[in-house]
Amino acid sequence: MVRKLPPLNALRAFEAAARHLSFTKAAEELFVTQAAVSHQIKTLEAHLGIQLFRRLNRRLLLTEAGQDYFPVLRDALDMMNRATQRLRSQDSSGNLKVSALPSFAAKWLLPRLPRFTEKNPTIDVLISANDQIVDFDQDDFDLAIRYGSGNYPGLRVDRMMGDRIFPVCSPRLLEGDKPLQDPGDLSRHVLLHDDMARTDASANDWQGWLRAAGSPRSIQTGARPTAIRAW
């Protein structure tokens, strides 16, 4: 796809001038003359066919079009800057910064780390064990490992493994007033809920397990059940 973008110098001049509302301050920031900034703005306006600034006496104001264009362009330049800084940091340090869920990091990732290090001795792996959502535009991570559906627009997603879910109970629940003898008996017991945030279609593990077990009964739960996950 061919992108018909204005010259980068013109975009930088507009962003600085719009942020300061001053050609003079923009020139100081970009280490060019005021005339150069004015020329770049005229070039951009000619390219777009739209006036971006209004000059009133000694005041500089954005037109309505300029007000719409400025925040989008500012965010785009900020993203380019952050991506460039991350790339430079990776190239100079040789670090691979990974964010992973604490249980996954302890039980699956860390035991396999020595083998990776042996094959890649020049790469230092830095692991942050947490369950916070990663914003790759803001957070300093190269990759994140999370449990979910994998539907994350704008990101490259690679499926690592599936999930095995099965119910567990205390042996004492097999006897007593409300013994568990078939899946339908679960309706007489309180189901433990899962604090892990999940938004995909598999969130209701009990109903899915009942269907797989061939039970015709449906259990109404007020909260998600706890399940054991085998990594």
N, C-alpha and C positions, 0 to 999 in steps of 0.2 A: 504494500500500500504506500503510495507516494503522499507524503505530508506536505502541504503547501503552507509552510510556516514563515512568518516574518523573520528578518535577520536577528540573530541572538543579541547582538549589541544594542539594537533598537529596543528589544524587549527588556533588557537589563536597564537601559536608560529610563524607559517608561516606568518600570516597577520602582526604581529608586526615586524618581521625581514624584510619582503618585504617593509614595510612602511619606516623603518629606513635604509634599506640596511646595516644592522649591527646586528650580533648575540649578541654583547655586549650590545647595547642599547635596544634590545628586551628583553634581560635578566633583565636589570634594570627596565624596565617597568612592566614586569610580576613578578618581585620579585623572580626570580629563577636564577640558575647559567647559565653561557654561555654553559657549557657542556650539561645542561638539554635542552636548546633551540636547540642545535645541534642534540641531540638525538631525539627530537620531529620532527625536519625537516626530519631526516633520516627515521623515522617511517612513516611520511606522503608520502615521495617519494617512499618508499617501497609499501605502500598501493595503490598508484596511478600507480606505475610502470613507473614513469616519473621523470626526474631530473628537479628541480625547480630553483636551484641556480647554478651559475658558480662562482668558487672561483679563482680569479686572483691575485696572490701575496697577498696584504693586502686589496684588493677590493672585494666586494660582489655584484654580478650582477644577475638579474633575467634572466632565459632562456626565450625563446619565449613562452613556455608553462606557465611559472611562470607569465609572463606579462599578459597573457590572464586570468589566474586564480585569480590573486590578486584583481582586481577591483570588480569582482563578489563576491568574498568572503568578501571583505571589506564592500560592501553594505549590504550583508546578515547579518553580525555581527552588523552593525549599526542599521539595522531594528530590530534585536532581542533586542538590548540595549534600543532603544526607546520604544518598546512595553513593556519591563520590567519596565521601568521608569513610563510609563503611568499607568500600573497596580498597581504599588506601590503607586502612587499618588492617584488613585481612592480609594484604600483600606484604606489609612490613612486619607483622607479628607472627604470622603462621598459625593463628588461633582459629579454632572452630568452636563457636559459641552455641550451645544447645540448651533449649528449655524443654524440660520433660516433667511429667507428673511424678511426684515423690515415690510412689509405689513402683512405677515402671522403671524409674532410674535406679532404684535400689535392687530390684529383683531381676531385671532383664538387662538394662543398659550397662551398668557398672561391671558386672561379671564378664562382659564381652569386650570391655575397653582395652585390656592388655593385648588381646589379639589384634585389635585395630591399630594400637600404637606400634606393635611389632612390625606391621605391614606399612605403616605410615609414620616413620620416626620423626619427620620434620613438622608434623602437625600436633599442636597442643590442643586437646579437647577440654573445654571449660563447660561444665554442666551446672545449670541452675535448676534445682528441683523445686517446682512450684506448680500451682494449678491456675495461675492467672492467665487470662487471655493475652496473647502476644500481638502487639501492634508493630509490624515490621518497619513501618515508617518512623516510629518513635523509639522502639526498644532496640538495644544493641545485640540482636541474636541473628545467627545465620539460618537456623532452622528450629522448629518446635515440633514436639511429638505429643499429640493429644488423642483422646478417645472421642470418637464422634462419627458422623455420617460421611464426612469427607467432602461435603458440598460447601466449599469456601471460595466464592468468586474472587478472582484477582490473584490467587495463589496457586502454585504448583503443589499438588497433593499426590503422595504415593502411599498406597495401602500397604501396611506392614504385616498385619495378621488379623484374623477374625477373633470372635469371642465365644467362649463356652460358658453357658449359664445353666446352673442347676440349683434346686432348692435344698436347703439344709434345715435341720431342726434338732432340738434336744431329744435324746432317747426317751425322756419321760413323757413327751407328747405322744408317743405311740401307745400309751396306756391312759388310764384315768377316766374322767367324765366325758371328755371329748377326744377320743382316740383318733389319730390320723391313720386311716386304713385305705382311703382312696383320695384322689385329688379334690373331689367335691367337699371333703371334710375341712378343707382350708377355709371355707366360708365361716366356720365357727371359731376362727382364731384371728388374732391380731397379726397383721403382716408388717414386718419391719420395713422401714423406708430408707431409701438411698439418698444421702445428702449430696452426691455428686451431680452437678448440673448437667442435664442431658435434654436435648431438644429434638432428637431425631425420632423416627417412627418406632424404634425399638425400646422406647423409654419404659413402657409397661411390660416388664419382664414376666410378671406372673401370668398375665393373659396369654402372652406368647407361649409360655411353657405349658399352660393348660391345653392350648390348641395342639401343641406338639405331642402331648400325652394322650390325646384323643378324648379328653373330657368334654362332655356336652355342656357343662355348667360354666357360667361366667361369674367371676368374683369382683364385686365392687370394692375398690380400694380408695381411700382418701389420700394416700401418699404412695410414692414409689417404693417398691420392696428392695431389701438388701439382697444382693446376689454375690456369690464368690466368683471372682474372675481369675482365670488361669493364664498368666502371661507366658 
